Amino acid sequence: MGKAKAKAKKKTTGARAKRDRRRKLATEAPASAEELLASVPGLDALQDVPAFDDLPVDDAQRAAFDDFCTHVEKPEQMQLGAVVRLDRGFPLVATAGDTFRAEYAVGFAKSRGEDEVLLPAVGDRVAVRRAPGHDMGVIECVLPRRTSFERWRGRARGERQVLCSNVDSVLIVQALGAGEVLLDRVARSLVLALDCDAEPVVVLTKADRCEADELERDLDRVRRLVGPDVRVIVTSSAEGLGLDEVRACVPAGSCAMILGESGAGKSTLLNALLGHDALATGGVRERDDQGRHTTVARVMVALPGDAGVIADAPGLRSLPLVGHERGLARAFPEIVEASRACRFGDCTHTHEPGCAVREAEDAGQIDSLRLETFQNLASSMRVSAQILDPDVHL
C-alpha cells in the first residue's frame, strides 16, 4: 500500500473512531451529580493541599466579601474561602477553619456573552455558604481577581478559559534533549503570562538528556528569545539540578502556575519540589517525545518549607493568542518602541518602506530572533482575530 493510501486510510479510521465515540456518548445517560461527586477523591486521599493562610486575601477581596455578606440571608453562614482544586466541576475550598467540597449556587453564574458562563477557577477567592451540619458548601460569589491567566477557547465570540486566578508568576516549562526547544511555545507562554501581570520564568527540564553543546545552544536561543529581564532556569529532576532556584521563584505567600504541554516534565518537576511522588507522571512517545495527559484535575499544591503554592493544570496542546496585544507589547518592548517611528501606522515590519524596526535590526539594536518571533506571533494574532464575529471587540 502506498504512503498516500495508508495516510488516507489512517485518517478515515480516525474519523470513524471519533464518530463512534460521539454516538456512544450521545446514547449514554449523563452521570448524575451524586455519581460525579462520588468519583472525585476525598480529602483524606489528597496530599499537599494548601491551607487558607497559604493564599493571602487582599484588601479589595476582603472588602468585596464584607459587602456581599451585607446583602444575603443568614450572613453568619458565609465564609471567605479559596478554591484550591477542581475535580469534575466540584471545587475544593479552603477556609480559615476547614477544607471541604462545594457546589455552585443556583443562579450564581453570570453570563458575559451568549455562551460564556463565569465559574470559579483554581486560585479564586470566594464567598462560600456552609449551613450547620452540612458537609458541602455552596459558592455564591467569586471575589475580584487580582490577576487572571486566560487563554482563548477558539470560538467566534472570543470566550476565554481561566486556567488560574490570583497568580503571581508563571513557570514556563519546556523539555530539553528532544530536538530543538519549541521557541514558538515559549514565546506564546511569555505573552500570556505578561498579559495577566504575572512574572514569567522559563524552566528547562530534563537537562540530564542533553550533551553540553546541545544545552549551550538551546540555552542561548531561549535567552535571546525572552530577553535579559526574564529568568531562565535549567533543571534536572533526576539529578536535583536547579530545584532550589525554582523554589526561590515561589516565595511564601505567593502563587505560581506551572505551564507546559504533556511530556514537558511538569509533574516530575513538581514531585521533585515536593520531595515525594504526589502527582502522576507519564512516559513520552519515542517518535515525537509527546506525552499523554497525566494531570486530569486542576490542582494547587503547597511546597514544603518557606515556600508558596504552585497550581498545576492538564497539559495544553495549543496556546492560541487573540486579544493579547498588551502581552505582546510587554514581551517585545524594544520592537514596539521602534515601531513608533515607522512611516506607516500599520507596518508589519516585513517589506514596507520606511520601517524603523528593520532599520534597528540592521543596526544591531533589535535581535533578529526576537523580531522574527514577534512577526510570527503578530501575524498569527491577526489571522485568529479574523474568525471572531464582527461585533466582538477584545
C-alpha positions as CSV (number, residue, x, y, z in Angstrom):
1,M,0.0,0.0,0.0
2,G,1.4,3.5,-1.0
3,K,2.1,6.1,1.6
4,A,-0.8,8.3,0.4
5,K,-3.3,5.4,0.6
6,A,-2.1,4.4,4.0
7,K,-2.3,8.0,5.2
8,A,-5.9,8.3,3.8
9,K,-6.9,5.0,5.4
10,K,-5.5,6.1,8.8
11,K,-7.4,9.4,8.6
12,T,-10.6,7.6,7.7
13,T,-10.2,5.2,10.6
14,G,-9.5,8.0,13.0
15,A,-12.6,9.9,11.8
16,R,-14.7,6.8,12.2
17,A,-13.5,6.2,15.7
18,K,-14.4,9.8,16.7
19,R,-17.9,9.3,15.3
20,D,-18.3,6.1,17.2
21,R,-17.3,7.8,20.4
22,R,-19.7,10.7,19.8
23,R,-22.6,8.2,19.2
24,K,-21.7,6.3,22.4
25,L,-21.7,9.5,24.4
26,A,-25.0,10.6,22.9
27,T,-26.7,7.3,23.8
28,E,-25.3,7.1,27.3
29,A,-27.3,8.7,30.2
30,P,-25.4,11.6,31.7
31,A,-23.9,10.9,35.1
32,S,-25.8,12.4,38.0
33,A,-24.3,15.0,40.3
34,E,-24.2,12.3,43.0
35,E,-22.3,9.9,40.7
36,L,-19.8,12.6,39.7
37,L,-19.2,13.7,43.3
38,A,-18.6,10.0,44.3
39,S,-15.9,9.8,41.7
40,V,-13.8,12.7,43.0
41,P,-11.1,12.0,45.6
42,G,-11.9,12.5,49.2
43,L,-9.9,15.0,51.3
44,D,-8.2,12.1,53.2
45,A,-6.7,10.9,49.8
46,L,-5.1,14.2,48.9
47,Q,-1.6,15.4,49.8
48,D,0.0,18.8,50.0
49,V,-3.4,20.7,49.9
50,P,-2.8,24.4,50.6
51,A,-4.2,25.9,53.7
52,F,-6.3,29.1,53.7
53,D,-3.4,31.0,55.2
54,D,-1.1,29.9,52.3
55,L,-3.2,32.1,49.9
56,P,-3.4,35.7,51.1
57,V,-6.6,37.7,50.6
58,D,-6.0,41.3,49.5
59,D,-8.0,44.4,50.7
60,A,-10.2,44.5,47.6
61,Q,-11.3,40.9,48.0
62,R,-11.9,41.2,51.7
63,A,-14.0,44.4,51.2
64,A,-16.0,42.7,48.4
65,F,-16.7,39.7,50.8
66,D,-17.9,42.0,53.6
67,D,-20.1,43.9,51.2
68,F,-21.5,40.7,49.7
69,C,-22.4,39.5,53.2
70,T,-24.5,42.6,54.0
71,H,-26.9,41.7,51.1
72,V,-27.5,38.0,51.7
73,E,-29.7,36.0,54.0
74,K,-28.1,34.3,57.1
75,P,-24.7,36.0,56.6
76,E,-23.4,34.1,59.6
77,Q,-23.2,31.1,57.3
78,M,-20.9,32.8,54.9
79,Q,-17.2,32.1,54.9
80,L,-14.3,33.6,53.0
81,G,-12.5,30.8,51.1
82,A,-10.0,29.9,48.3
83,V,-10.6,27.4,45.5
84,V,-7.5,25.0,45.7
85,R,-8.7,22.2,43.5
86,L,-11.3,21.4,40.8
87,D,-12.4,17.8,40.1
88,R,-15.2,17.2,37.6
89,G,-16.7,20.6,38.4
90,F,-16.6,20.2,42.2
91,P,-14.3,22.8,43.8
92,L,-12.3,22.1,46.9
93,V,-12.5,25.2,49.1
94,A,-10.1,26.1,51.9
95,T,-11.4,28.4,54.6
96,A,-9.8,29.6,57.9
97,G,-11.4,26.7,59.8
98,D,-11.8,23.8,57.3
99,T,-11.4,22.5,53.8
100,F,-14.4,21.0,52.0
101,R,-16.0,20.3,48.7
102,A,-18.5,22.8,47.3
103,E,-21.1,23.3,44.5
104,Y,-22.4,26.3,42.8
105,A,-25.4,28.3,43.9
106,V,-28.4,28.3,41.7
107,G,-28.3,31.4,39.6
108,F,-24.7,32.1,40.7
109,A,-23.2,32.1,37.2
110,K,-23.3,35.3,35.3
111,S,-23.2,35.4,31.5
112,R,-20.8,37.8,29.9
113,G,-21.9,36.8,26.5
114,E,-24.4,34.5,24.9
115,D,-22.5,31.3,25.6
116,E,-19.8,32.1,28.2
117,V,-20.6,31.3,31.8
118,L,-18.3,32.6,34.5
119,L,-17.5,29.9,37.1
120,P,-14.8,29.7,39.8
121,A,-11.3,28.8,38.8
122,V,-8.4,27.4,40.8
123,G,-7.0,30.3,42.8
124,D,-10.2,32.2,43.1
125,R,-11.2,33.8,46.4
126,V,-14.9,33.1,47.0
127,A,-17.8,33.7,49.3
128,V,-19.0,30.2,50.3
129,R,-22.0,29.3,52.4
130,R,-21.9,26.3,54.7
131,A,-25.0,25.6,56.6
132,P,-24.7,24.0,60.1
133,G,-24.4,20.2,59.8
134,H,-23.6,20.2,56.1
135,D,-20.5,18.6,54.7
136,M,-20.5,20.6,51.5
137,G,-20.6,24.3,50.9
138,V,-22.2,26.4,48.2
139,I,-20.2,29.0,46.4
140,E,-22.3,32.2,46.0
141,C,-19.8,34.8,44.8
142,V,-16.4,34.9,43.1
143,L,-14.4,37.8,44.6
144,P,-12.4,40.3,42.4
145,R,-9.5,38.6,40.7
146,R,-6.1,40.3,41.2
147,T,-4.8,38.6,38.1
148,S,-6.3,36.0,35.8
149,F,-4.3,33.7,33.5
150,E,-6.6,33.1,30.5
151,R,-6.4,31.6,27.0
152,W,-8.8,31.9,24.1
153,R,-11.1,28.9,23.7
154,G,-11.2,29.2,19.9
155,R,-14.7,30.3,19.4
156,A,-16.2,33.1,17.4
157,R,-17.4,35.1,20.4
158,G,-13.9,35.4,21.9
159,E,-14.6,33.4,25.0
160,R,-11.7,32.9,27.4
161,Q,-10.8,29.9,29.6
162,V,-9.5,30.9,33.0
163,L,-6.8,28.5,34.0
164,C,-5.7,30.1,37.2
165,S,-6.5,33.3,39.1
166,N,-4.6,35.4,41.6
167,V,-1.4,34.1,40.2
168,D,1.9,35.9,40.8
169,S,4.3,34.0,38.5
170,V,4.1,31.5,35.6
171,L,6.7,28.7,35.3
172,I,7.0,28.1,31.5
173,V,8.2,24.5,31.3
174,Q,10.0,23.1,28.2
175,A,11.8,19.8,28.0
176,L,15.4,19.6,26.8
177,G,17.0,16.7,24.9
178,A,14.3,16.1,22.3
179,G,15.5,18.2,19.4
180,E,15.4,22.0,19.5
181,V,13.3,23.7,22.2
182,L,10.0,24.9,20.8
183,L,10.6,28.7,20.8
184,D,7.1,29.5,19.5
185,R,5.6,27.7,22.5
186,V,7.9,29.6,24.9
187,A,7.0,32.9,23.2
188,R,3.3,32.3,23.4
189,S,3.5,31.4,27.1
190,L,5.6,34.5,27.7
191,V,2.9,36.7,26.0
192,L,0.1,35.1,28.1
193,A,2.0,35.5,31.4
194,L,2.8,39.1,30.8
195,D,-0.7,39.9,29.6
196,C,-2.1,38.9,33.0
197,D,0.5,40.8,35.0
198,A,2.3,37.7,36.2
199,E,6.1,37.3,36.2
200,P,7.3,34.7,33.7
201,V,10.1,32.2,34.5
202,V,11.3,29.8,31.9
203,V,12.2,26.3,33.3
204,L,14.0,24.0,31.0
205,T,13.6,20.4,32.3
206,K,15.4,17.1,31.6
207,A,18.9,18.6,31.3
208,D,20.3,15.2,32.0
209,R,19.3,14.1,28.5
210,C,21.5,16.8,26.9
211,E,25.0,16.9,25.8
212,A,26.9,20.0,26.9
213,D,27.0,21.6,23.4
214,E,23.3,20.9,22.9
215,L,22.4,22.5,26.2
216,E,24.5,25.6,25.5
217,R,22.8,26.0,22.1
218,D,19.3,25.7,23.4
219,L,20.0,27.9,26.4
220,D,21.4,30.6,24.2
221,R,18.4,30.5,21.9
222,V,15.9,30.7,24.7
223,R,17.7,33.6,26.4
224,R,17.9,35.5,23.1
225,L,14.1,35.0,22.7
226,V,12.9,36.0,26.1
227,G,15.4,38.9,26.7
228,P,17.5,39.8,29.7
229,D,14.7,40.6,32.0
230,V,13.2,37.0,32.1
231,R,14.8,34.4,34.3
232,V,15.8,31.1,32.7
233,I,16.5,28.1,34.9
234,V,18.0,24.7,33.8
235,T,16.7,21.7,35.8
236,S,17.0,18.0,36.1
237,S,14.7,16.3,38.5
238,A,16.8,13.1,38.2
239,E,19.9,14.9,39.3
240,G,18.3,17.6,41.6
241,L,19.7,20.3,39.4
242,G,18.1,23.8,39.6
243,L,15.3,22.8,42.1
244,D,16.4,25.4,44.7
245,E,16.3,28.1,42.0
246,V,12.8,27.2,41.0
247,R,11.7,27.0,44.7
248,A,13.1,30.5,45.2
249,C,10.8,31.8,42.5
250,V,7.8,30.8,44.6
251,P,8.3,32.5,48.0
252,A,5.9,32.0,50.9
253,G,2.6,33.8,50.4
254,S,2.8,33.7,46.6
255,C,1.2,31.5,43.9
256,A,2.9,30.3,40.8
257,M,1.2,28.5,37.9
258,I,3.1,25.8,36.0
259,L,2.5,25.8,32.3
260,G,3.6,23.3,29.7
261,E,2.4,20.7,27.3
262,S,2.1,17.0,28.1
263,G,5.5,15.3,28.3
264,A,7.3,18.5,29.3
265,G,8.1,17.2,32.8
266,K,5.7,19.3,34.8
267,S,4.5,16.6,37.2
268,T,8.0,15.2,37.6
269,L,9.3,18.7,38.4
270,L,6.5,19.2,41.0
271,N,7.2,15.9,42.6
272,A,10.8,16.8,42.9
273,L,9.9,20.1,44.5
274,L,7.5,18.4,46.9
275,G,10.0,15.7,47.8
276,H,7.7,12.8,47.1
277,D,5.5,11.4,44.4
278,A,2.3,13.2,44.8
279,L,1.3,13.7,41.2
280,A,1.1,11.0,38.5
281,T,3.7,11.1,35.8
282,G,3.6,9.6,32.3
283,G,6.1,8.5,29.7
284,V,6.5,10.0,26.3
285,R,6.3,8.5,22.8
286,E,9.8,7.9,21.4
287,R,8.9,9.0,17.9
288,D,7.9,12.6,18.8
289,D,8.6,12.9,22.5
290,Q,5.0,13.8,23.2
291,G,3.3,12.8,26.4
292,R,-0.2,11.8,27.5
293,H,-2.2,13.9,29.9
294,T,-1.2,12.8,33.5
295,T,-2.8,15.8,35.3
296,V,-6.6,15.5,34.8
297,A,-7.7,17.9,37.5
298,R,-6.7,21.5,38.2
299,V,-4.9,21.4,41.5
300,M,-2.8,23.5,43.8
301,V,0.0,22.1,46.0
302,A,1.8,23.7,48.9
303,L,5.5,23.5,48.7
304,P,7.3,22.4,51.9
305,G,9.4,24.8,53.9
306,D,9.4,28.6,53.4
307,A,7.8,28.5,50.0
308,G,4.5,29.2,48.4
309,V,1.9,27.4,46.3
310,I,2.0,26.1,42.8
311,A,-1.0,25.5,40.6
312,D,-0.9,22.6,38.1
313,A,-3.2,22.1,35.2
314,P,-3.6,19.5,32.4
315,G,-1.1,19.9,29.6
316,L,-2.2,22.3,26.9
317,R,-1.5,21.3,23.3
318,S,-2.2,24.7,21.9
319,L,-1.9,28.3,23.1
320,P,-3.8,30.5,20.7
321,L,-3.4,34.2,21.0
322,V,-6.4,36.5,20.5
323,G,-6.7,39.9,22.1
324,H,-3.3,39.7,23.8
325,E,-1.8,42.8,22.3
326,R,-0.8,44.1,25.7
327,G,1.2,40.9,26.5
328,L,2.8,41.0,23.1
329,A,3.9,44.6,23.6
330,R,5.3,43.8,27.1
331,A,7.2,40.8,25.8
332,F,8.9,42.8,23.0
333,P,9.0,46.4,24.2
334,E,12.0,47.4,22.1
335,I,10.2,46.4,18.9
336,V,7.0,48.3,19.9
337,E,9.1,51.4,20.8
338,A,11.0,51.3,17.5
339,S,7.7,50.9,15.5
340,R,6.6,54.3,16.6
341,A,9.0,55.8,14.1
342,C,7.7,53.6,11.2
343,R,6.4,55.5,8.2
344,F,3.1,53.6,8.2
345,G,1.0,53.1,11.2
346,D,0.0,49.5,10.2
347,C,3.6,48.5,9.3
348,T,4.1,44.7,9.6
349,H,7.9,45.2,9.7
350,T,8.4,42.8,6.8
351,H,8.5,44.6,3.5
352,E,7.2,48.2,3.9
353,P,9.5,51.2,3.1
354,G,10.5,53.4,6.0
355,C,10.3,50.6,8.6
356,A,12.2,51.8,11.6
357,V,12.1,48.3,13.2
358,R,14.1,46.7,10.3
359,E,16.5,49.7,10.4
360,A,17.0,49.0,14.1
361,E,17.6,45.3,13.4
362,D,20.2,46.2,10.7
363,A,21.9,48.5,13.3
364,G,22.1,45.6,15.8
365,Q,19.6,47.3,18.2
366,I,17.0,44.5,17.8
367,D,17.8,40.8,17.9
368,S,16.8,39.1,14.7
369,L,15.4,36.1,16.5
370,R,13.1,38.3,18.7
371,L,11.9,40.2,15.6
372,E,11.1,37.0,13.7
373,T,9.2,35.7,16.7
374,F,7.3,39.0,17.1
375,Q,6.3,39.0,13.4
376,N,5.1,35.4,13.6
377,L,3.0,36.0,16.7
378,A,1.6,39.2,15.4
379,S,0.6,37.5,12.1
380,S,-1.0,34.6,14.0
381,M,-3.0,37.0,16.1
382,R,-4.3,38.9,13.1
383,V,-5.4,35.6,11.4
384,S,-7.1,34.3,14.6
385,A,-8.9,37.6,15.1
386,Q,-10.5,37.2,11.6
387,I,-12.7,34.3,12.8
388,L,-14.3,36.4,15.5
389,D,-17.8,37.7,15.0
390,P,-17.7,41.3,13.7
391,D,-19.3,42.7,16.9
392,V,-16.7,41.2,19.2
393,H,-14.1,43.6,20.4
394,L,-11.5,42.2,22.8
